[in-house]
C-alpha cells in the first residue's frame, strides 16, 4: 500500500468476466514480477505477498482470451482497449 501512489493502474472490480480476461493478459507477467519481488528482500516483501495471492487466485479460475465478451462500456475496456468512451 505505501507504493500505491506509484501504481500505473488500480482495478477494483467484481464482474464475472473480468478476472478470466485479466488472467489471460497478466498471468505471464506475474512470474518475472514474483522473481523480482522475491529478490528484492524485505523492501519488496509486501509486493511479493500480494503478487503471490493474485497468482494463487488465477490458478483457481479459467483464463478467457475472447475479449469480445467484454461490453464496450465496461470499465475493463479502459485498460484493454475498445471502450466506447472518448477523452479530449
C-alpha positions as a Markdown table, in Angstrom:
| # | Residue | x | y | z |
|---|---|---|---|---|
| 1 | Unk | 0.0 | 0.0 | 0.0 |
| 2 | Unk | 2.8 | 2.5 | 0.6 |
| 3 | Unk | 3.7 | 2.4 | -3.1 |
| 4 | Unk | 0.1 | 2.7 | -4.3 |
| 5 | Unk | 0.7 | 6.3 | -5.4 |
| 6 | Unk | 3.2 | 4.9 | -7.9 |
| 7 | Unk | 0.9 | 2.4 | -9.5 |
| 8 | Unk | 0.2 | 2.6 | -13.2 |
| 9 | Unk | -3.3 | 1.3 | -12.7 |
| 10 | Unk | -5.6 | 0.1 | -9.9 |
| 11 | Unk | -8.6 | -2.1 | -10.8 |
| 12 | Unk | -11.2 | -2.7 | -8.2 |
| 13 | Unk | -14.0 | -4.6 | -9.8 |
| 14 | Unk | -16.3 | -7.6 | -9.5 |
| 15 | Unk | -17.9 | -8.6 | -12.8 |
| 16 | Unk | -17.6 | -12.3 | -13.5 |
| 17 | Unk | -15.9 | -11.9 | -16.9 |
| 18 | Unk | -13.1 | -9.6 | -15.7 |
| 19 | Unk | -10.9 | -12.0 | -13.7 |
| 20 | Unk | -10.6 | -14.6 | -16.5 |
| 21 | Unk | -9.7 | -11.8 | -19.0 |
| 22 | Unk | -7.2 | -10.4 | -16.6 |
| 23 | Unk | -5.7 | -13.8 | -16.0 |
| 24 | Unk | -5.2 | -14.3 | -19.8 |
| 25 | Unk | -3.5 | -10.9 | -20.0 |
| 26 | Unk | -1.5 | -10.8 | -16.8 |
| 27 | Unk | -0.5 | -14.3 | -15.7 |
| 28 | Unk | 2.7 | -14.5 | -17.8 |
| 29 | Unk | 3.9 | -11.2 | -16.3 |
| 30 | Unk | 3.4 | -12.4 | -12.8 |
| 31 | Unk | 6.3 | -14.9 | -12.8 |
| 32 | Unk | 9.0 | -12.2 | -13.6 |
| 33 | Unk | 7.4 | -9.9 | -11.0 |
| 34 | Unk | 7.4 | -12.6 | -8.4 |
| 35 | Unk | 11.1 | -13.3 | -9.0 |
| 36 | Unk | 11.9 | -9.6 | -8.9 |
| 37 | Unk | 9.9 | -9.0 | -5.7 |
| 38 | Unk | 11.4 | -12.1 | -4.0 |
| 39 | Unk | 15.0 | -11.0 | -4.9 |
| 40 | Unk | 14.3 | -7.5 | -3.5 |
| 41 | Unk | 14.2 | -8.9 | 0.0 |
| 42 | Unk | 12.5 | -7.1 | 2.8 |
| 43 | Unk | 11.8 | -3.9 | 0.7 |
| 44 | Unk | 9.6 | -5.8 | -1.7 |
| 45 | Unk | 8.1 | -8.5 | 0.7 |
| 46 | Unk | 4.6 | -7.0 | 0.7 |
| 47 | Unk | 4.6 | -6.8 | -3.1 |
| 48 | Unk | 5.7 | -10.4 | -3.3 |
| 49 | Unk | 2.9 | -11.5 | -0.9 |
| 50 | Unk | 0.3 | -9.6 | -2.9 |
| 51 | Unk | 1.5 | -10.9 | -6.2 |
| 52 | Unk | 1.6 | -14.4 | -4.8 |
| 53 | Unk | -2.1 | -14.1 | -3.7 |
| 54 | Unk | -3.0 | -12.9 | -7.3 |
| 55 | Unk | -1.2 | -15.9 | -8.7 |
| 56 | Unk | -3.0 | -18.3 | -6.4 |
| 57 | Unk | -6.3 | -16.7 | -7.4 |
| 58 | Unk | -5.5 | -17.0 | -11.1 |
| 59 | Unk | -4.8 | -20.7 | -10.6 |
| 60 | Unk | -8.3 | -21.2 | -9.4 |
| 61 | Unk | -10.1 | -19.7 | -12.4 |
| 62 | Unk | -10.1 | -20.4 | -16.2 |
| 63 | Unk | -8.5 | -17.9 | -18.5 |
| 64 | Unk | -10.6 | -16.4 | -21.2 |
| 65 | Unk | -8.9 | -14.9 | -24.3 |
| 66 | Unk | -12.1 | -13.9 | -26.2 |
| 67 | Unk | -12.3 | -10.3 | -25.3 |
| 68 | Unk | -15.5 | -9.9 | -27.4 |
| 69 | Unk | -17.3 | -11.0 | -24.2 |
| 70 | Unk | -16.4 | -7.6 | -22.6 |
| 71 | Unk | -19.0 | -4.9 | -23.3 |
| 72 | Unk | -17.7 | -1.7 | -24.9 |
| 73 | Unk | -18.9 | 0.4 | -22.0 |
| 74 | Unk | -17.2 | -1.8 | -19.4 |
| 75 | Unk | -14.6 | -0.2 | -17.2 |
| 76 | Unk | -12.2 | -3.1 | -18.2 |
| 77 | Unk | -12.3 | -1.7 | -21.7 |
| 78 | Unk | -10.4 | 1.4 | -20.4 |
| 79 | Unk | -7.5 | -1.0 | -19.8 |
| 80 | Unk | -7.7 | -3.5 | -22.7 |
| 81 | Unk | -8.9 | -1.1 | -25.4 |
| 82 | Unk | -12.2 | -0.9 | -27.3 |
| 83 | Unk | -14.0 | 1.5 | -25.0 |
| 84 | Unk | -16.9 | 3.5 | -26.3 |
| 85 | Unk | -15.8 | 6.5 | -24.2 |
| 86 | Unk | -13.6 | 9.2 | -25.7 |
| 87 | Unk | -11.5 | 11.7 | -23.8 |
| 88 | Unk | -10.3 | 15.0 | -25.0 |
